[in-house]
Amino acid sequence: MNLSFFDQFTSPCLLGIPLILLAMLFPTLLLPTQSNRWITNRFSTLQLWFLHLTTKQLMMPLNKTGHKWALILTSLMMLLLMINLLGLLPYTFTPTTQLSMNMALAFLLWLATLLTGLRNQPSMSLGHLLPEGTPTPLIPALILIETTSLLIRPLALGVRLTANLTAGHLLIQLISTATIALLPIMPTVSILTTLILLLLTILEVAVAMIQAHVFVLLLSLYLQENI
């Protein structure tokens, strides 16, 4: 029984071919395409407004050098947001519940921000490892601590996104299973459980949006330190 709860996190396969790439590419079909109704289409207008607002918030703390990352960060946020939201639909697969995928995204983008800082301003980037005014006896320990905190950033990014989405999916499945099991025995309790499930689903929609924003926001903050 416990193993069946985690079956939803198994990557689906067709004829031995993993379909995780198809699940990652499917959200791109929801992006607006240019047509003769580009201006009058309300859905496209809403998406463009949201993209503009997101880009403005992400780029506000960065200088002009960091604005080159606007397309990457905004596209990443839209991809994560659509994957997270589509994963809440019944009989769907959420690629962002896979730690391998999240770690790949987090590590590559974190490494890109780090290499950007080492290339443009190596002294300032290395200076983050040793705070100014540190007593001499504490220098080796602080360098070790700061280096560890720097290297653990991609791990924290990937684990945070995976853990939040996985926990939400498990809670939804547990409560929905309890609702069905209680329906013939205690209908009143089952109705109350259904209300809890509805509230939890609304909460998970908010969590899916927040986690996508947090993932990209932290990457923009890491970029801010290196430009």
Backbone torsions as a table, in degrees:
resi	resn	phi	psi	omega
1	MET	NA	-43.9	-179.4
2	ASN	-65.6	-34.6	-179.8
3	LEU	-67.5	-32.0	-178.3
4	SER	-66.9	-26.6	177.9
5	PHE	-64.8	-29.5	-177.2
6	PHE	-95.8	2.1	177.8
7	ASP	-66.2	-26.0	-179.0
8	GLN	-68.9	-17.6	-179.4
9	PHE	-94.9	2.5	177.9
10	THR	-81.6	131.2	-179.0
11	SER	-64.7	124.6	-179.2
12	PRO	-68.8	148.2	-179.8
13	CYS	-130.7	148.2	174.8
14	LEU	-130.7	115.2	-176.9
15	LEU	57.4	36.5	178.7
16	GLY	80.8	2.2	-178.5
17	ILE	-101.1	122.2	178.5
18	PRO	-64.1	137.4	-178.2
19	LEU	-101.4	15.0	-177.6
20	ILE	-66.5	-34.2	178.0
21	LEU	-66.0	-37.8	176.6
22	LEU	-65.1	-38.1	178.1
23	ALA	-67.2	-30.6	178.2
24	MET	-76.4	-32.6	-178.0
25	LEU	-83.9	-21.0	-177.1
26	PHE	-60.4	-40.2	-179.9
27	PRO	-60.3	-23.8	179.9
28	THR	-66.4	-19.3	177.8
29	LEU	-68.9	-19.6	-179.8
30	LEU	-84.6	-8.2	178.3
31	LEU	-71.3	147.8	-178.1
32	PRO	-69.0	142.7	175.6
33	THR	-113.8	148.4	-176.7
34	GLN	-68.6	133.8	178.5
35	SER	-152.7	-175.6	179.8
36	ASN	-73.3	-7.1	178.0
37	ARG	-110.1	26.4	-177.4
38	TRP	-58.5	-36.1	-176.6
39	ILE	-86.6	-37.9	-171.8
40	THR	-91.6	-6.1	-179.2
41	ASN	-77.0	116.8	-176.3
42	ARG	-66.1	-37.5	-179.7
43	PHE	-64.2	-43.1	177.9
44	SER	-66.3	-38.5	177.6
45	THR	-63.2	-40.2	177.9
46	LEU	-65.7	-41.0	178.6
47	GLN	-65.4	-42.2	178.9
48	LEU	-65.1	-37.8	177.0
49	TRP	-63.8	-42.4	179.5
50	PHE	-66.1	-40.6	177.9
51	LEU	-63.0	-42.3	178.8
52	HIS	-63.3	-43.9	-179.9
53	LEU	-64.8	-42.9	-180.0
54	THR	-64.4	-46.1	-179.9
55	THR	-62.5	-38.8	180.0
56	LYS	-64.5	-42.9	180.0
57	GLN	-68.4	-37.4	-179.2
58	LEU	-72.6	-36.4	-175.2
59	MET	-88.8	-10.2	-176.6
60	MET	-60.0	-43.9	-179.4
61	PRO	-76.1	-10.7	-174.3
62	LEU	-95.9	153.8	174.6
63	ASN	-83.9	-173.2	-175.3
64	LYS	-65.2	-28.6	177.6
65	THR	-64.5	-38.3	-179.9
66	GLY	-73.7	-15.9	179.8
67	HIS	-67.2	-14.9	175.4
68	LYS	-66.2	-21.0	-179.1
69	TRP	-88.2	3.4	-174.6
70	ALA	-59.6	-45.0	-177.6
71	LEU	-65.4	-41.9	-178.0
72	ILE	-65.9	-49.4	-175.7
73	LEU	-67.5	-41.9	-179.9
74	THR	-67.3	-41.7	178.5
75	SER	-64.6	-39.3	178.5
76	LEU	-63.9	-41.6	-179.9
77	MET	-66.0	-41.9	178.7
78	MET	-64.3	-39.3	179.0
79	LEU	-64.3	-48.0	179.7
80	LEU	-64.5	-39.4	-178.9
81	LEU	-63.3	-45.8	-178.8
82	MET	-69.3	-39.2	178.3
83	ILE	-62.9	-44.2	-179.1
84	ASN	-63.9	-42.6	-177.6
85	LEU	-72.4	-40.9	178.7
86	LEU	-67.5	-26.6	178.5
87	GLY	-69.1	-14.9	177.9
88	LEU	-83.1	-10.2	177.2
89	LEU	-73.6	151.3	179.2
90	PRO	-64.1	146.4	176.2
91	TYR	58.2	38.3	176.2
92	THR	-121.4	165.4	179.3
93	PHE	-116.9	135.7	-178.6
94	THR	-106.6	105.4	-179.5
95	PRO	-62.7	-26.5	-177.6
96	THR	-75.9	-0.7	170.4
97	THR	-85.4	-2.9	178.2
98	GLN	-91.4	119.8	-178.8
99	LEU	-63.3	-33.3	-178.6
100	SER	-62.8	-42.3	179.7
101	MET	-67.6	-45.5	-179.1
102	ASN	-65.0	-39.2	178.4
103	MET	-66.9	-36.5	178.1
104	ALA	-63.6	-46.2	178.2
105	LEU	-63.5	-46.5	-176.5
106	ALA	-65.0	-45.6	-175.2
107	PHE	-67.4	-44.1	-177.2
108	LEU	-65.7	-43.6	-178.2
109	LEU	-72.4	-38.0	175.6
110	TRP	-63.2	-42.3	178.8
111	LEU	-64.2	-35.9	177.8
112	ALA	-64.4	-42.7	177.6
113	THR	-65.6	-38.2	-180.0
114	LEU	-66.8	-44.2	179.1
115	LEU	-67.2	-32.0	176.4
116	THR	-62.3	-44.0	177.9
117	GLY	-66.7	-41.0	179.8
118	LEU	-67.5	-28.3	179.2
119	ARG	-80.8	-41.7	-174.2
120	ASN	-84.5	-42.2	-178.1
121	GLN	-143.7	76.6	-175.4
122	PRO	-62.7	-38.4	-177.8
123	SER	-65.8	-41.0	-179.4
124	MET	-71.6	-36.0	178.7
125	SER	-66.2	-43.2	177.3
126	LEU	-71.6	-24.5	179.2
127	GLY	-66.9	-20.6	176.7
128	HIS	-66.0	-19.9	-178.7
129	LEU	-77.0	-14.6	-178.9
130	LEU	-137.0	104.1	179.5
131	PRO	-61.1	149.3	-178.5
132	GLU	-69.0	139.5	179.0
133	GLY	82.1	17.0	-179.8
134	THR	-72.8	132.3	175.8
135	PRO	-59.6	146.5	-176.3
136	THR	-58.2	-42.3	-179.2
137	PRO	-64.4	-23.2	-177.2
138	LEU	-91.7	-3.3	-175.3
139	ILE	-60.2	-49.7	-179.7
140	PRO	-61.0	-41.2	-178.6
141	ALA	-66.5	-41.5	-178.3
142	LEU	-68.8	-37.4	177.2
143	ILE	-62.5	-41.3	178.6
144	LEU	-65.1	-42.1	-179.2
145	ILE	-66.7	-45.2	-179.0
146	GLU	-67.0	-36.3	177.3
147	THR	-65.8	-40.9	177.8
148	THR	-63.8	-44.1	179.0
149	SER	-64.9	-31.0	177.6
150	LEU	-71.0	-42.7	-177.4
151	LEU	-74.1	-20.8	-177.0
152	ILE	-86.2	-6.3	-177.8
153	ARG	-59.7	-49.7	179.3
154	PRO	-63.5	-33.3	176.8
155	LEU	-64.2	-42.7	178.9
156	ALA	-64.7	-39.2	178.6
157	LEU	-61.8	-49.2	-176.9
158	GLY	-68.5	-43.0	-177.7
159	VAL	-68.6	-37.4	-179.9
160	ARG	-61.3	-48.0	-179.1
161	LEU	-65.5	-43.7	-179.1
162	THR	-64.9	-46.6	-175.2
163	ALA	-65.3	-42.7	-178.2
164	ASN	-65.4	-43.7	-178.7
165	LEU	-72.0	-39.3	179.4
166	THR	-64.4	-43.6	179.3
167	ALA	-62.4	-41.4	179.2
168	GLY	-64.6	-42.9	178.9
169	HIS	-64.4	-40.2	179.3
170	LEU	-65.5	-40.6	179.0
171	LEU	-63.7	-43.0	179.2
172	ILE	-61.7	-42.9	-179.0
173	GLN	-68.8	-39.9	179.3
174	LEU	-63.5	-45.7	-177.6
175	ILE	-70.1	-38.3	177.7
176	SER	-66.1	-36.9	176.0
177	THR	-64.7	-41.4	177.9
178	ALA	-65.8	-36.0	179.0
179	THR	-62.7	-45.0	179.7
180	ILE	-67.8	-38.7	-178.3
181	ALA	-68.8	-33.1	-177.6
182	LEU	-85.1	-13.3	-174.7
183	LEU	-59.2	-47.6	179.7
184	PRO	-77.7	-18.8	-176.3
185	ILE	-92.5	-55.1	-178.2
186	MET	-131.6	87.5	-176.8
187	PRO	-60.3	-37.1	-178.8
188	THR	-63.4	-46.4	178.0
189	VAL	-63.3	-36.2	178.9
190	SER	-64.3	-37.9	177.5
191	ILE	-65.9	-42.1	177.4
192	LEU	-63.5	-38.4	177.6
193	THR	-65.9	-34.7	176.8
194	THR	-63.8	-39.4	177.0
195	LEU	-64.1	-40.3	176.7
196	ILE	-63.3	-39.3	178.5
197	LEU	-64.0	-39.0	178.7
198	LEU	-64.2	-44.7	178.8
199	LEU	-64.8	-38.9	178.7
200	LEU	-66.1	-36.4	177.7
201	THR	-64.5	-41.4	176.0
202	ILE	-62.3	-41.1	177.7
203	LEU	-62.7	-39.6	-179.4
204	GLU	-68.3	-32.4	174.7
205	VAL	-62.9	-43.0	177.7
206	ALA	-64.8	-42.0	179.5
207	VAL	-62.9	-41.1	179.2
208	ALA	-60.8	-40.4	179.0
209	MET	-72.0	-42.5	-177.4
210	ILE	-66.1	-42.2	-177.6
211	GLN	-66.0	-36.5	175.3
212	ALA	-63.8	-41.3	179.7
213	HIS	-68.3	-42.0	-179.3
214	VAL	-63.8	-41.9	-179.8
215	PHE	-57.9	-48.6	-177.9
216	VAL	-74.4	-34.6	179.8
217	LEU	-64.1	-42.3	178.3
218	LEU	-65.2	-37.1	175.5
219	LEU	-63.3	-38.6	177.7
220	SER	-67.2	-34.0	176.4
221	LEU	-68.6	-39.7	175.4
222	TYR	-63.0	-37.8	177.8
223	LEU	-66.4	-37.3	-179.8
224	GLN	-61.8	-34.0	179.7
225	GLU	-71.6	-18.4	-172.7
226	ASN	-112.7	10.3	178.2
227	ILE	-126.8	NA	NA
